[in-house]
Amino acid sequence: MSKMWSGRFKKGAAGLLDRFNASLPFDKELYLEDIEGSKAHAKMLAATGILNRDESEKIIEGLESIKEEIEKGIFVFDIADEDIHMAIEKRLTEKIGDIGKKLHTARSRNDQVALDFRLYVLDKNRKIAALLTKLIKTLVNIAKEHKSTVMPGMTHLQHAQPISFAYHMLAYASMFKRDVERFESSYERNNLSPLGCAALAGTPHPIDREMVASELGFKGITLNCLDTVSDRDFALEILFNISVMMMHISRLSEELIIWSSYEFGFVTISDEYATGSSIMPQKKNPDVPELLRGKTGRVYGNLIALLTVMKGLPLAYNKDMQEDKEGVFDSVETALISLEILIELLKSMKINVEKMQEAVRVGHLTATDLADYLVNKGVPFREAHFITGKAVAMAESKNKDVSELSYEELKEIDSRIEKDVTRYLNLENSMNSRNSAGATSETRVEEQIGYFEKWLGEKES
């Protein structure tokens, strides 16, 4: 059977070209968007008098029937059809005759694929944002249980200052909230219908683009047709947003991997989300966070691939742009399953409070508090820093943490140190002394939890 576009060709396409040129093996993922777009287009063609009502209704009935065939698995996908648009149009013509050929009036595959792909991306923006919101709720619920659980806050992966485990979880909640905002912003910016732009310059037919946009749930139409058919910013945005989100997931995963080791023991990953070794029976491997960390590189690659495809293309549509979908499909699938499994892993994870309490007594986490204490006594900070360093050296010589030094021992280092110093060196007091906005004290953590609960409530309402 000849191609629908083959009128000006004297020779048929080579079989090798069919294999190389076709996008059907992957863009059949867009069948639902293609059918919904075609139904809206058919309604508009009838409303503007380009088709009569009977023709429009037959087209819509035929499209619904094709949808059923695809969903029942009885639709025959033929690579010779090139893409999902041609496959559906050919089947429509087989089912309802030449009326099916009228569906393509006033549109091109250029604006048709832009529509299908945009609808897909907009839908996935919403779904990913919804899962991110569930992830944030999970982190907030953990934080509510651990406002007073003290753990080492680190810089350079070295013990720095005491913080609460709740505070640590809320740091990730803050990251993922920014991710939600990026997906929502992309949705709003790209929620415009491209259909009616045709190949690149619009159409002479008296179409109603606004009607189609409304029918499909868009807030409006795109402005410039030349830009529209060659625009893949919406696809790049979802790839970028997923990449940043997966970077955040990877950072959390890295900590879960470290925390679940014997050396730390801060958390125990449920057996449901861990695996064993084929040779070492004692092993319990944190494969889920390791895979999450690994998949981050995969989505980065998809972003770079599409940026590279788009970087040198003249206006308007070029066949290079057929390479836009597989990476997006892959990244979306990776994002959705990554979020789902991370949420379940966190819900089922055991938090070992005792191990965290042991860890904060290593590394002199209240050394800064001693320096601040001396500053409050009128000692210049540089001198206070030096005195504190001597206190740390003393503690290490006695195989103690600086928080365990007695008043008498500290008094040997500097006579300005008084008995009240021990209150400043207490780990819980140290954590709660950091009470500036956004800090780790229980009071400030409760404020942050309240903020997230209000935000989550607005999302659910």
C-alpha positions as a LaTeX table, in Angstrom:
\begin{tabular}{lrrr}
\hline
Residue & $x$ (\AA) & $y$ (\AA) & $z$ (\AA) \\
\hline
Met1 & 0.00 & 0.00 & 0.00 \\
Ser2 & 1.39 & 3.41 & $-0.95$ \\
Lys3 & 2.11 & 6.05 & 1.66 \\
Met4 & $-0.47$ & 8.79 & 2.18 \\
Trp5 & 2.20 & 11.33 & 1.28 \\
Ser6 & 3.64 & 9.47 & $-1.76$ \\
Gly7 & 1.86 & 11.29 & $-4.60$ \\
Arg8 & 4.95 & 13.10 & $-5.89$ \\
Phe9 & 7.23 & 10.04 & $-5.62$ \\
Lys10 & 7.98 & 7.70 & $-8.52$ \\
Lys11 & 9.48 & 4.94 & $-6.40$ \\
Gly12 & 8.17 & 3.36 & $-3.23$ \\
Ala13 & 10.02 & 3.65 & 0.06 \\
Ala14 & 12.66 & 1.02 & 0.77 \\
Gly15 & 11.95 & $-1.41$ & 3.58 \\
Leu16 & 15.11 & $-0.21$ & 5.31 \\
Leu17 & 13.72 & 3.34 & 5.25 \\
Asp18 & 10.54 & 2.12 & 6.94 \\
Arg19 & 12.60 & 0.74 & 9.80 \\
Phe20 & 14.81 & 3.81 & 10.05 \\
Asn21 & 12.12 & 6.44 & 9.54 \\
Ala22 & 9.29 & 5.04 & 11.64 \\
Ser23 & 8.47 & 6.35 & 15.09 \\
Leu24 & 5.45 & 4.08 & 15.56 \\
Pro25 & 7.26 & 1.56 & 17.80 \\
Phe26 & 7.50 & 4.22 & 20.50 \\
Asp27 & 5.04 & 7.01 & 19.65 \\
Lys28 & 2.11 & 4.58 & 19.86 \\
Glu29 & 2.33 & 5.59 & 23.53 \\
Leu30 & 0.50 & 8.74 & 22.39 \\
Tyr31 & $-2.55$ & 6.96 & 20.97 \\
Leu32 & $-4.98$ & 8.41 & 23.51 \\
Glu33 & $-3.74$ & 11.98 & 23.04 \\
Asp34 & $-3.91$ & 11.53 & 19.27 \\
Ile35 & $-7.48$ & 10.26 & 19.36 \\
Glu36 & $-8.68$ & 12.96 & 21.77 \\
Gly37 & $-7.02$ & 15.63 & 19.64 \\
Ser38 & $-8.62$ & 14.26 & 16.48 \\
Lys39 & $-12.07$ & 14.16 & 18.08 \\
Ala40 & $-11.76$ & 17.79 & 19.12 \\
His41 & $-10.53$ & 18.69 & 15.63 \\
Ala42 & $-13.47$ & 16.89 & 14.01 \\
Lys43 & $-15.95$ & 18.74 & 16.22 \\
Met44 & $-14.37$ & 22.05 & 15.27 \\
Leu45 & $-14.42$ & 21.19 & 11.56 \\
Ala46 & $-18.17$ & 20.58 & 11.86 \\
Ala47 & $-18.76$ & 23.74 & 13.89 \\
Thr48 & $-17.03$ & 25.85 & 11.23 \\
Gly49 & $-18.81$ & 24.14 & 8.32 \\
Ile50 & $-15.72$ & 22.44 & 6.89 \\
Leu51 & $-17.37$ & 19.08 & 7.61 \\
Asn52 & $-21.08$ & 18.42 & 7.98 \\
Arg53 & $-22.43$ & 17.11 & 11.28 \\
Asp54 & $-22.91$ & 13.56 & 10.00 \\
Glu55 & $-19.29$ & 13.35 & 8.78 \\
Ser56 & $-17.99$ & 14.64 & 12.11 \\
Glu57 & $-20.04$ & 12.16 & 14.10 \\
Lys58 & $-18.90$ & 9.23 & 11.96 \\
Ile59 & $-15.28$ & 10.27 & 12.43 \\
Ile60 & $-15.71$ & 10.53 & 16.19 \\
Glu61 & $-17.46$ & 7.16 & 16.39 \\
Gly62 & $-14.68$ & 5.62 & 14.30 \\
Leu63 & $-12.01$ & 7.11 & 16.56 \\
Glu64 & $-13.75$ & 5.75 & 19.65 \\
Ser65 & $-13.85$ & 2.32 & 18.05 \\
Ile66 & $-10.12$ & 2.51 & 17.27 \\
Lys67 & $-9.43$ & 3.48 & 20.88 \\
Glu68 & $-11.24$ & 0.32 & 22.01 \\
Glu69 & $-9.22$ & $-1.80$ & 19.58 \\
Ile70 & $-5.94$ & $-0.41$ & 20.90 \\
Glu71 & $-6.92$ & $-0.86$ & 24.53 \\
Lys72 & $-8.10$ & $-4.43$ & 23.91 \\
Gly73 & $-4.81$ & $-5.21$ & 22.17 \\
Ile74 & $-6.38$ & $-6.12$ & 18.83 \\
Phe75 & $-5.21$ & $-3.07$ & 16.86 \\
Val76 & $-2.55$ & $-4.05$ & 14.31 \\
Phe77 & 0.44 & $-1.67$ & 14.39 \\
Asp78 & 2.22 & $-1.73$ & 11.03 \\
Ile79 & 5.65 & $-0.11$ & 10.89 \\
Ala80 & 4.91 & 0.94 & 7.31 \\
Asp81 & 2.44 & 3.47 & 8.77 \\
Glu82 & 5.42 & 5.39 & 10.19 \\
Asp83 & 3.74 & 6.96 & 13.22 \\
Ile84 & 0.69 & 6.77 & 15.44 \\
His85 & $-1.07$ & 9.56 & 13.51 \\
Met86 & $-0.89$ & 7.73 & 10.19 \\
Ala87 & $-1.73$ & 4.39 & 11.80 \\
Ile88 & $-4.93$ & 5.75 & 13.32 \\
Glu89 & $-5.91$ & 7.71 & 10.19 \\
Lys90 & $-5.42$ & 4.66 & 7.96 \\
Arg91 & $-7.51$ & 2.49 & 10.26 \\
Leu92 & $-10.19$ & 5.19 & 10.43 \\
Thr93 & $-10.43$ & 5.24 & 6.64 \\
Glu94 & $-10.68$ & 1.44 & 6.58 \\
Lys95 & $-13.56$ & 1.62 & 9.04 \\
Ile96 & $-15.62$ & 4.56 & 7.71 \\
Gly97 & $-14.39$ & 5.01 & 4.15 \\
Asp98 & $-13.28$ & 8.22 & 2.45 \\
Ile99 & $-14.85$ & 10.39 & 5.14 \\
Gly100 & $-11.88$ & 9.37 & 7.26 \\
Lys101 & $-9.56$ & 11.13 & 4.83 \\
Lys102 & $-11.28$ & 14.43 & 5.58 \\
Leu103 & $-10.11$ & 14.44 & 9.19 \\
His104 & $-6.70$ & 15.79 & 8.25 \\
Thr105 & $-8.19$ & 18.95 & 6.73 \\
Ala106 & $-6.60$ & 22.13 & 8.18 \\
Arg107 & $-3.88$ & 20.36 & 10.10 \\
Ser108 & $-0.46$ & 18.80 & 9.55 \\
Arg109 & 1.42 & 16.04 & 11.26 \\
Asn110 & 3.61 & 18.87 & 12.53 \\
Asp111 & 0.94 & 20.48 & 14.70 \\
Gln112 & $-0.67$ & 17.11 & 15.37 \\
Val113 & 2.45 & 15.65 & 16.98 \\
Ala114 & 3.04 & 18.92 & 18.81 \\
Leu115 & $-0.45$ & 18.59 & 20.26 \\
Asp116 & $-0.15$ & 14.92 & 21.21 \\
Phe117 & 3.24 & 15.34 & 22.81 \\
Arg118 & 2.24 & 18.50 & 24.66 \\
Leu119 & $-0.89$ & 16.83 & 26.06 \\
Tyr120 & 1.24 & 13.90 & 27.23 \\
Val121 & 3.82 & 16.14 & 28.91 \\
Leu122 & 1.17 & 18.29 & 30.61 \\
Asp123 & $-0.50$ & 15.19 & 32.02 \\
Lys124 & 2.81 & 13.83 & 33.33 \\
Asn125 & 3.66 & 17.20 & 34.89 \\
Arg126 & 0.52 & 16.85 & 37.00 \\
Lys127 & 1.15 & 13.22 & 37.92 \\
Ile128 & 4.75 & 13.78 & 38.95 \\
Ala129 & 3.81 & 16.86 & 41.00 \\
Ala130 & 1.10 & 14.82 & 42.77 \\
Leu131 & 3.59 & 12.08 & 43.69 \\
Leu132 & 6.10 & 14.67 & 44.87 \\
Thr133 & 3.41 & 16.06 & 47.15 \\
Lys134 & 2.90 & 12.58 & 48.61 \\
Leu135 & 6.64 & 12.31 & 49.14 \\
Ile136 & 6.70 & 15.63 & 50.98 \\
Lys137 & 3.82 & 14.49 & 53.18 \\
Thr138 & 5.78 & 11.32 & 54.02 \\
Leu139 & 8.84 & 13.36 & 55.01 \\
Val140 & 6.73 & 15.73 & 57.12 \\
Asn141 & 5.12 & 12.79 & 58.92 \\
Ile142 & 8.57 & 11.43 & 59.77 \\
Ala143 & 9.64 & 14.89 & 60.95 \\
Lys144 & 6.64 & 15.13 & 63.30 \\
Glu145 & 7.87 & 12.01 & 65.10 \\
His146 & 11.49 & 13.15 & 65.44 \\
Lys147 & 11.56 & 16.80 & 66.49 \\
Ser148 & 13.70 & 15.94 & 69.52 \\
Thr149 & 15.80 & 13.20 & 67.90 \\
Val150 & 19.32 & 14.66 & 67.88 \\
Met151 & 21.73 & 13.64 & 65.13 \\
Pro152 & 25.03 & 14.98 & 63.77 \\
Gly153 & 24.61 & 17.76 & 61.24 \\
Met154 & 27.49 & 17.51 & 58.80 \\
Thr155 & 29.56 & 19.55 & 56.42 \\
His156 & 32.25 & 17.86 & 54.27 \\
Leu157 & 30.70 & 14.61 & 55.67 \\
Gln158 & 32.31 & 15.54 & 59.00 \\
His159 & 30.44 & 16.05 & 62.26 \\
Ala160 & 29.64 & 19.74 & 62.56 \\
Gln161 & 26.73 & 20.71 & 64.83 \\
Pro162 & 23.82 & 18.89 & 66.48 \\
Ile163 & 20.53 & 19.04 & 64.57 \\
Ser164 & 17.29 & 17.09 & 64.77 \\
Phe165 & 16.38 & 14.27 & 62.41 \\
Ala166 & 13.14 & 16.16 & 61.75 \\
Tyr167 & 15.15 & 19.17 & 60.60 \\
His168 & 17.13 & 16.95 & 58.23 \\
Met169 & 13.95 & 15.48 & 56.72 \\
Leu170 & 12.45 & 18.95 & 56.29 \\
Ala171 & 15.51 & 20.00 & 54.31 \\
Tyr172 & 14.55 & 17.37 & 51.73 \\
Ala173 & 10.91 & 18.40 & 51.94 \\
Ser174 & 12.06 & 21.91 & 51.00 \\
Met175 & 13.96 & 20.57 & 47.98 \\
Phe176 & 11.00 & 18.56 & 46.76 \\
Lys177 & 8.64 & 21.50 & 47.26 \\
Arg178 & 10.77 & 23.48 & 44.80 \\
Asp179 & 10.45 & 20.54 & 42.42 \\
Val180 & 6.66 & 20.68 & 42.71 \\
Glu181 & 6.76 & 24.39 & 41.93 \\
Arg182 & 8.89 & 23.78 & 38.84 \\
Phe183 & 6.45 & 21.19 & 37.47 \\
Glu184 & 3.50 & 23.46 & 38.21 \\
Ser185 & 5.19 & 26.43 & 36.57 \\
Ser186 & 5.96 & 24.38 & 33.46 \\
Tyr187 & 2.35 & 23.22 & 33.30 \\
Glu188 & 1.02 & 26.77 & 33.42 \\
Arg189 & 3.51 & 28.10 & 30.88 \\
Asn190 & 2.94 & 25.33 & 28.35 \\
Asn191 & $-0.81$ & 24.84 & 28.71 \\
Leu192 & $-1.49$ & 26.25 & 25.22 \\
Ser193 & $-2.91$ & 24.44 & 22.20 \\
Pro194 & $-0.73$ & 24.12 & 19.08 \\
Leu195 & $-3.44$ & 22.58 & 16.89 \\
Gly196 & $-4.38$ & 24.68 & 13.88 \\
Cys197 & $-0.84$ & 25.82 & 13.19 \\
Ala198 & $-0.68$ & 23.20 & 10.42 \\
Ala199 & 2.75 & 22.70 & 8.86 \\
Leu200 & 4.25 & 26.04 & 9.93 \\
Ala201 & 2.23 & 28.97 & 8.60 \\
Gly202 & $-1.34$ & 28.30 & 9.67 \\
Thr203 & $-4.16$ & 27.35 & 7.32 \\
Pro204 & $-6.51$ & 29.14 & 4.88 \\
His205 & $-9.49$ & 27.19 & 6.20 \\
Pro206 & $-11.86$ & 29.08 & 8.57 \\
Ile207 & $-10.90$ & 27.10 & 11.68 \\
Asp208 & $-11.53$ & 27.95 & 15.33 \\
Arg209 & $-8.36$ & 27.23 & 17.28 \\
Glu210 & $-9.85$ & 28.55 & 20.52 \\
Met211 & $-12.69$ & 26.02 & 20.32 \\
Val212 & $-10.24$ & 23.14 & 20.02 \\
Ala213 & $-8.16$ & 24.53 & 22.87 \\
Ser214 & $-11.21$ & 24.72 & 25.12 \\
Glu215 & $-12.36$ & 21.24 & 24.11 \\
Leu216 & $-9.00$ & 19.79 & 25.12 \\
Gly217 & $-8.69$ & 21.71 & 28.39 \\
Phe218 & $-6.02$ & 24.21 & 27.36 \\
Lys219 & $-6.15$ & 27.73 & 28.76 \\
Gly220 & $-5.49$ & 29.23 & 25.31 \\
Ile221 & $-3.65$ & 28.87 & 22.02 \\
Thr222 & $-0.04$ & 29.41 & 21.03 \\
Leu223 & 0.85 & 32.75 & 19.50 \\
Asn224 & 3.12 & 32.06 & 16.51 \\
Cys225 & 2.69 & 28.99 & 14.31 \\
Leu226 & 6.27 & 28.96 & 13.04 \\
Asp227 & 7.53 & 28.76 & 16.59 \\
Thr228 & 4.83 & 26.34 & 17.71 \\
Val229 & 5.55 & 23.44 & 15.37 \\
Ser230 & 9.27 & 23.59 & 16.09 \\
Asp231 & 8.98 & 24.18 & 19.85 \\
Arg232 & 10.07 & 21.44 & 22.23 \\
Asp233 & 10.75 & 23.67 & 25.22 \\
Phe234 & 7.93 & 21.93 & 27.08 \\
Ala235 & 9.71 & 18.60 & 26.59 \\
Leu236 & 13.05 & 20.04 & 27.63 \\
Glu237 & 11.43 & 21.55 & 30.70 \\
Ile238 & 10.01 & 18.26 & 31.93 \\
Leu239 & 13.38 & 16.60 & 31.30 \\
Phe240 & 15.14 & 19.36 & 33.25 \\
Asn241 & 12.58 & 19.26 & 36.05 \\
Ile242 & 12.92 & 15.48 & 36.32 \\
Ser243 & 16.71 & 15.79 & 36.31 \\
Val244 & 16.70 & 18.25 & 39.22 \\
Met245 & 14.15 & 16.13 & 41.07 \\
Met246 & 16.25 & 12.99 & 40.56 \\
Met247 & 19.33 & 14.87 & 41.76 \\
His248 & 17.45 & 15.58 & 44.99 \\
Ile249 & 16.33 & 11.94 & 45.19 \\
Ser250 & 19.92 & 10.84 & 44.59 \\
Arg251 & 21.20 & 13.01 & 47.45 \\
Leu252 & 18.63 & 11.52 & 49.82 \\
Ser253 & 19.44 & 8.05 & 48.49 \\
Glu254 & 23.13 & 8.59 & 49.16 \\
Glu255 & 22.36 & 9.42 & 52.78 \\
Leu256 & 20.07 & 6.41 & 53.15 \\
Ile257 & 22.87 & 4.20 & 51.81 \\
Ile258 & 25.36 & 5.67 & 54.28 \\
Trp259 & 22.90 & 5.69 & 57.19 \\
Ser260 & 21.97 & 2.04 & 56.65 \\
Ser261 & 25.59 & 0.87 & 56.87 \\
Tyr262 & 26.94 & $-0.78$ & 60.04 \\
Glu263 & 29.26 & 2.17 & 60.52 \\
Phe264 & 26.28 & 4.53 & 60.91 \\
Gly265 & 23.23 & 2.38 & 61.63 \\
Phe266 & 20.93 & 5.43 & 61.71 \\
Val267 & 18.23 & 3.65 & 59.70 \\
Thr268 & 17.23 & 0.10 & 58.86 \\
Ile269 & 15.71 & $-0.41$ & 55.43 \\
Ser270 & 12.77 & $-2.81$ & 55.40 \\
Asp271 & 13.41 & $-6.28$ & 54.00 \\
Glu272 & 10.72 & $-5.45$ & 51.42 \\
Tyr273 & 13.02 & $-2.88$ & 49.82 \\
Ala274 & 16.43 & $-4.53$ & 50.20 \\
Thr275 & 18.15 & $-7.51$ & 48.58 \\
Gly276 & 20.72 & $-10.08$ & 49.59 \\
Ser277 & 24.01 & $-11.28$ & 48.22 \\
Ser278 & 24.38 & $-14.34$ & 46.01 \\
Ile279 & 27.48 & $-15.43$ & 47.95 \\
Met280 & 27.47 & $-13.68$ & 51.35 \\
Pro281 & 24.40 & $-14.76$ & 53.35 \\
Gln282 & 24.79 & $-12.02$ & 55.97 \\
Lys283 & 24.43 & $-9.18$ & 53.48 \\
Lys284 & 21.44 & $-6.84$ & 53.23 \\
Asn285 & 22.01 & $-4.46$ & 50.35 \\
Pro286 & 20.32 & $-1.04$ & 49.96 \\
Asp287 & 19.57 & $-1.71$ & 46.31 \\
Val288 & 16.58 & 0.66 & 46.05 \\
Pro289 & 18.48 & 3.83 & 46.98 \\
Glu290 & 21.45 & 2.63 & 44.94 \\
Leu291 & 19.24 & 2.21 & 41.87 \\
Leu292 & 17.64 & 5.60 & 42.50 \\
Arg293 & 21.11 & 7.11 & 42.62 \\
Gly294 & 22.09 & 5.29 & 39.43 \\
Lys295 & 18.97 & 6.21 & 37.46 \\
Thr296 & 19.76 & 9.88 & 37.99 \\
Gly297 & 22.53 & 9.65 & 35.38 \\
Arg298 & 20.07 & 8.11 & 32.97 \\
Val299 & 17.66 & 11.05 & 33.10 \\
Tyr300 & 20.55 & 13.51 & 32.79 \\
Gly301 & 21.47 & 11.74 & 29.55 \\
Asn302 & 17.95 & 12.14 & 28.18 \\
Leu303 & 18.04 & 15.88 & 28.85 \\
Ile304 & 21.42 & 16.35 & 27.20 \\
Ala305 & 20.34 & 14.23 & 24.21 \\
Leu306 & 17.31 & 16.43 & 23.44 \\
Leu307 & 19.23 & 19.66 & 24.03 \\
Thr308 & 21.77 & 18.39 & 21.50 \\
Val309 & 19.06 & 17.48 & 18.98 \\
Met310 & 17.49 & 20.93 & 19.20 \\
Lys311 & 20.58 & 23.11 & 19.33 \\
Gly312 & 21.17 & 23.55 & 15.59 \\
Leu313 & 17.74 & 23.24 & 13.99 \\
Pro314 & 16.52 & 25.96 & 11.62 \\
Leu315 & 12.82 & 26.84 & 11.69 \\
Ala316 & 10.49 & 25.10 & 11.43 \\
Tyr317 & 9.98 & 21.35 & 11.87 \\
Asn318 & 12.87 & 19.00 & 11.07 \\
Lys319 & 12.88 & 15.21 & 11.20 \\
Asp320 & 15.57 & 15.35 & 13.90 \\
Met321 & 12.72 & 16.25 & 16.25 \\
Gln322 & 11.40 & 12.71 & 15.99 \\
Glu323 & 14.14 & 11.95 & 18.53 \\
Asp324 & 12.26 & 13.99 & 21.14 \\
Lys325 & 9.97 & 11.34 & 22.59 \\
Glu326 & 11.86 & 8.22 & 23.65 \\
Gly327 & 13.99 & 10.09 & 26.18 \\
Val328 & 10.95 & 11.85 & 27.61 \\
Phe329 & 8.98 & 8.60 & 27.87 \\
Asp330 & 11.95 & 6.97 & 29.59 \\
Ser331 & 12.52 & 9.83 & 32.03 \\
Val332 & 8.83 & 10.08 & 32.90 \\
Glu333 & 8.61 & 6.35 & 33.59 \\
Thr334 & 11.79 & 6.54 & 35.67 \\
Ala335 & 10.47 & 9.53 & 37.63 \\
Leu336 & 7.11 & 7.96 & 38.42 \\
Ile337 & 8.43 & 4.61 & 39.65 \\
Ser338 & 11.28 & 6.30 & 41.53 \\
Leu339 & 8.87 & 8.47 & 43.48 \\
Glu340 & 6.51 & 5.59 & 44.19 \\
Ile341 & 9.20 & 3.30 & 45.57 \\
Leu342 & 10.97 & 6.05 & 47.53 \\
Ile343 & 7.72 & 6.91 & 49.31 \\
Glu344 & 7.18 & 3.27 & 50.30 \\
Leu345 & 10.79 & 2.81 & 51.36 \\
Leu346 & 10.58 & 5.84 & 53.67 \\
Lys347 & 7.25 & 4.75 & 55.15 \\
Ser348 & 8.61 & 1.30 & 56.01 \\
Met349 & 12.09 & 2.39 & 57.17 \\
Lys350 & 13.05 & 2.02 & 60.84 \\
Ile351 & 14.80 & 5.03 & 62.39 \\
Asn352 & 17.37 & 4.06 & 65.01 \\
Val353 & 17.25 & 6.94 & 67.49 \\
Glu354 & 19.82 & 5.39 & 69.85 \\
Lys355 & 22.43 & 5.17 & 67.09 \\
Met356 & 21.95 & 8.85 & 66.29 \\
Gln357 & 22.29 & 9.76 & 69.96 \\
Glu358 & 25.55 & 7.82 & 70.12 \\
Ala359 & 26.83 & 9.57 & 67.01 \\
Val360 & 26.29 & 13.09 & 68.31 \\
Arg361 & 28.67 & 12.31 & 71.18 \\
Val362 & 31.48 & 11.90 & 68.68 \\
Gly363 & 33.17 & 14.73 & 66.81 \\
His364 & 32.86 & 17.59 & 69.32 \\
Leu365 & 29.61 & 18.95 & 67.88 \\
Thr366 & 29.26 & 21.57 & 70.63 \\
Ala367 & 32.72 & 23.09 & 70.05 \\
Thr368 & 31.13 & 26.05 & 68.28 \\
Asp369 & 28.89 & 26.53 & 71.31 \\
Leu370 & 31.97 & 26.86 & 73.53 \\
Ala371 & 33.39 & 29.50 & 71.22 \\
Asp372 & 30.05 & 31.36 & 71.21 \\
Tyr373 & 29.98 & 31.10 & 75.02 \\
Leu374 & 33.37 & 32.77 & 75.26 \\
Val375 & 32.34 & 35.49 & 72.81 \\
Asn376 & 29.34 & 36.22 & 75.06 \\
Lys377 & 31.87 & 36.63 & 77.90 \\
Gly378 & 33.62 & 39.35 & 75.90 \\
Val379 & 36.39 & 37.21 & 74.38 \\
Pro380 & 37.22 & 38.18 & 70.75 \\
Phe381 & 36.05 & 35.44 & 68.37 \\
Arg382 & 39.52 & 34.62 & 67.04 \\
Glu383 & 40.78 & 34.11 & 70.59 \\
Ala384 & 37.64 & 32.12 & 71.47 \\
His385 & 38.27 & 29.93 & 68.43 \\
Phe386 & 41.83 & 29.24 & 69.64 \\
Ile387 & 40.73 & 28.45 & 73.20 \\
Thr388 & 38.06 & 26.09 & 71.89 \\
Gly389 & 40.67 & 24.33 & 69.78 \\
Lys390 & 42.69 & 23.72 & 72.94 \\
Ala391 & 39.57 & 22.32 & 74.63 \\
Val392 & 39.05 & 19.91 & 71.72 \\
Ala393 & 42.68 & 18.81 & 71.96 \\
Met394 & 42.24 & 18.20 & 75.70 \\
Ala395 & 39.08 & 16.17 & 75.11 \\
Glu396 & 40.81 & 14.01 & 72.51 \\
Ser397 & 43.76 & 13.43 & 74.83 \\
Lys398 & 41.30 & 12.16 & 77.43 \\
Asn399 & 39.36 & 10.11 & 74.87 \\
Lys400 & 36.27 & 12.26 & 75.47 \\
Asp401 & 33.92 & 14.43 & 73.49 \\
Val402 & 34.19 & 18.13 & 74.26 \\
Ser403 & 30.62 & 18.01 & 75.58 \\
Glu404 & 31.85 & 15.57 & 78.27 \\
Leu405 & 34.56 & 17.83 & 79.71 \\
Ser406 & 33.88 & 19.04 & 83.24 \\
Tyr407 & 33.86 & 22.65 & 84.35 \\
Glu408 & 37.10 & 22.03 & 86.26 \\
Glu409 & 38.86 & 20.67 & 83.17 \\
Leu410 & 37.72 & 23.60 & 81.04 \\
Lys411 & 38.74 & 26.08 & 83.72 \\
Glu412 & 42.34 & 24.83 & 83.36 \\
Ile413 & 42.32 & 26.07 & 79.75 \\
Asp414 & 40.95 & 29.57 & 80.43 \\
Ser415 & 40.02 & 31.23 & 83.72 \\
Arg416 & 37.13 & 33.11 & 82.12 \\
Ile417 & 35.17 & 29.88 & 81.76 \\
Glu418 & 32.54 & 29.56 & 84.52 \\
Lys419 & 30.26 & 26.82 & 85.83 \\
Asp420 & 27.42 & 27.70 & 83.49 \\
Val421 & 29.52 & 26.44 & 80.56 \\
Thr422 & 28.20 & 22.88 & 80.92 \\
Arg423 & 24.70 & 24.04 & 80.01 \\
Tyr424 & 26.03 & 25.42 & 76.72 \\
Leu425 & 27.85 & 22.17 & 75.92 \\
Asn426 & 24.75 & 20.01 & 76.37 \\
Leu427 & 23.84 & 18.57 & 72.95 \\
Glu428 & 20.07 & 19.12 & 73.20 \\
Asn429 & 20.59 & 22.65 & 74.50 \\
Ser430 & 23.00 & 23.30 & 71.66 \\
Met431 & 20.43 & 22.18 & 69.11 \\
Asn432 & 17.67 & 24.26 & 70.66 \\
Ser433 & 19.88 & 27.32 & 71.04 \\
Arg434 & 19.85 & 27.67 & 67.27 \\
Asn435 & 16.52 & 29.41 & 67.20 \\
Ser436 & 16.84 & 31.86 & 64.31 \\
Ala437 & 14.26 & 31.63 & 61.52 \\
Gly438 & 14.69 & 28.39 & 59.59 \\
Ala439 & 16.96 & 26.87 & 62.24 \\
Thr440 & 17.05 & 23.47 & 63.94 \\
Ser441 & 15.50 & 24.23 & 67.34 \\
Glu442 & 12.32 & 22.33 & 68.16 \\
Thr443 & 10.38 & 25.60 & 68.09 \\
Arg444 & 11.58 & 26.44 & 64.58 \\
Val445 & 11.10 & 22.88 & 63.36 \\
Glu446 & 7.50 & 22.97 & 64.60 \\
Glu447 & 7.04 & 26.18 & 62.61 \\
Gln448 & 8.41 & 24.49 & 59.49 \\
Ile449 & 6.16 & 21.47 & 59.99 \\
Gly450 & 3.20 & 23.84 & 60.35 \\
Tyr451 & 4.18 & 25.58 & 57.14 \\
Phe452 & 4.31 & 22.31 & 55.21 \\
Glu453 & 1.06 & 21.05 & 56.70 \\
Lys454 & $-0.70$ & 24.25 & 55.61 \\
Trp455 & 0.81 & 23.93 & 52.12 \\
Leu456 & $-0.18$ & 20.28 & 51.88 \\
Gly457 & $-3.70$ & 21.13 & 53.05 \\
Glu458 & $-4.02$ & 23.70 & 50.26 \\
Lys459 & $-2.89$ & 21.07 & 47.75 \\
Glu460 & $-5.47$ & 18.58 & 48.97 \\
Ser461 & $-8.36$ & 21.06 & 49.10 \\
\hline
\end{tabular}
